[in-house]
Amino acid sequence: MNSLDGIRILDLSRVLAGPWCTQTLADLGADVIKVEKPGLGDDTRGWGPPFLADTQGQDTTDAAYFLSTNRNKRSMTCDIAKPQGQALMRELVAHCDVFIENFKVGDMARYGLDAASLLAINPRLVYCSVTGFGQTGPYSDRAGYDYAVQGMGGLMSVTGERDDLGGGPQKVGVAVADLFTGMYASVAILAALRHAENTGLGQHIDMALLDTQVAMLANLGANYLVSGQKTGKVPGRAGNAHQNIVPYQVFETAPTESGDKDHLILAVGNDSQFVKFCTVAGLDHLPMDPNYATNQGRVRHRDALVPILAATMKTRRKHDWLKALEAAKVPCGAINNLAEVFVDPHVQARGMVSTWQHPLSGPVELVASPLKLSRTPVRQDLPPPLLGQHTDALLTEVLGFGPADIARLREQHII
């Protein structure tokens, strides 16, 4: 049994933020009906290369991008631009607990699939809209996407090397505004389902990438609101350093045996850890200096302290530092590329890679859900490899359609 057994979700979202949300809910056991456009499907089915290869080594139609965000879902096709497709969605809504979409503001109303219309059909429905800028406000009619939101929401102003060291605006390597919006949407949907369970009333959830990105500023947003707007000091890029903790950054170590540069992360989170680090590094005098004894002092005197530490870190190789620092319980870590991540024994022991049997390629490895529940483990089913492969079964199971009904919809190019 899974945590969300019995919850059915009609998912009209595409690409990343919405599908990331519904993938999490599907992992937890919800029956997610992924509605895709006939003949084309979710845009990410074609976002390659790389594509999954079949047993002969030829590319299939499954892009790795699509596989990354659609676990445990069932795919059906429906053309919601046609009145018959809209009617089909309204029939399905009566049998669903959640409806999620990420169309432009106003599109769902044109299709008769807006929150007010669907809540009139199913008052318990949890209706979630995911857009770039939300349902209200001066930007609500704009199309929003992760890259632009990372810029507009301040993330790129605090990501990358310091400007005085040659840095400039830098986006994060994955679409974090999309991913965080998906996770926040998952939380909101679960809360709304609880409310519907208690009251019998659904509601409309308005999720916006820009709202999420602003919330993600976390301590840096608070730094500015509490102090910066009064002093005029705006948080900027700090490279691999932490804005509020020192030393908490990447340091270069002695070169590798082949003479290549090497690095590690040193993450000293409190004063006692700083003392332990200094003992390992042979810098016992530093914690005695009032400028460096506390984190507040170390932050204020960062420019004087960091060069001292940087010179010391270059005196030993990464492996030697990691071994000594880990033994002293000083937080530190290697900087792994993706090949190193997936062979890491701890990543493997935690089951973060799962193997599925794909109908075209045979065994395929994909990243697994990080959720680990002791009584209701997550599902581990393959993303739907074939566009619309569950259409007939869903229409029969949920709506009781017979072969003639389904054939008629197919002849009309609705499915």
MOSUL-V810635 format. One line per field, one symbol per residue. ss: DSSP state (2 for helix, 1 for strand, 0 for the rest). phi: phi as a letter, one per 20 degrees, with the letter a starting at -180 (. if undefined). psi: psi as a letter, one per 20 degrees, with the letter a starting at -180 (. if undefined). A space follows every 50 residues. Layout:
BEGIN
ss=???
phi=???
psi=???
END
This chain:
BEGIN
ss=00000001111100002222222222200011111100000022220000 11100000111112222200001111100000222222222220000111 10000022220000222222200001111110000000000000022222 22002220000022200000000002222222222222222222222220 00111111222222220222222222222220000000000000000111 11110000000111111000222222222220000222000000222222 02222222222220001222222222200001100002222220222220 00111111000111111000000000000000000000002222222220 002222222220000
phi=.dgdgnedceddecmcgfffffffffgeofeeeeecfgndmggffdebfe dfeefenefeeefggfffccgmdddcdaeffdgfffffffffgfddeccc bcefgnffffemcfgffffffcfefeddddcfcnecnfdfeefdcggffg ffenfffcdofgffdnfagbeffcfffffffffffgfffffffffffedm deaddddcgfgfffffflffffgfffcgfeenedgcfcmeeefcccebae cfdfffgenffcbbddcfebffffffffffemcffffefffcfcfgffff dgfefgffffffffecfggffffffffemdgbafdeefffgedfffgffe mecdddeefddnfcebfefefcdfdcfffcdfgffdfmfdgffffffedm fegffffffffemec
psi=prhkpipppoojqrdggghgghgghhhjiqoooopqpphgaphihjmarq qpqaijjqpajoqhgghijkqkrppqqpniiqhhhghghhghhijqhqpp qlrqphghhhikkrggghhhgniipoopporhjrirrijhjqpprgghhh ghjihiijprqqhijjrapprqhrmhggghggghhgggghghhgghhhij parppnppgggggghihchhghgghhggihijoppapjcjrqhjpppmap qpaqrrhijqqqrrppmoirhhhgggghghiklihgiiphhihqhgghgh kghhgghgghhghiiqqgggggggghhjkoprqroqrhhhgijphggghj kjpqpqophhibpppqprqipophhmqqqmqqqohppjijgggghgggik qrhggghghhhjkh.
END
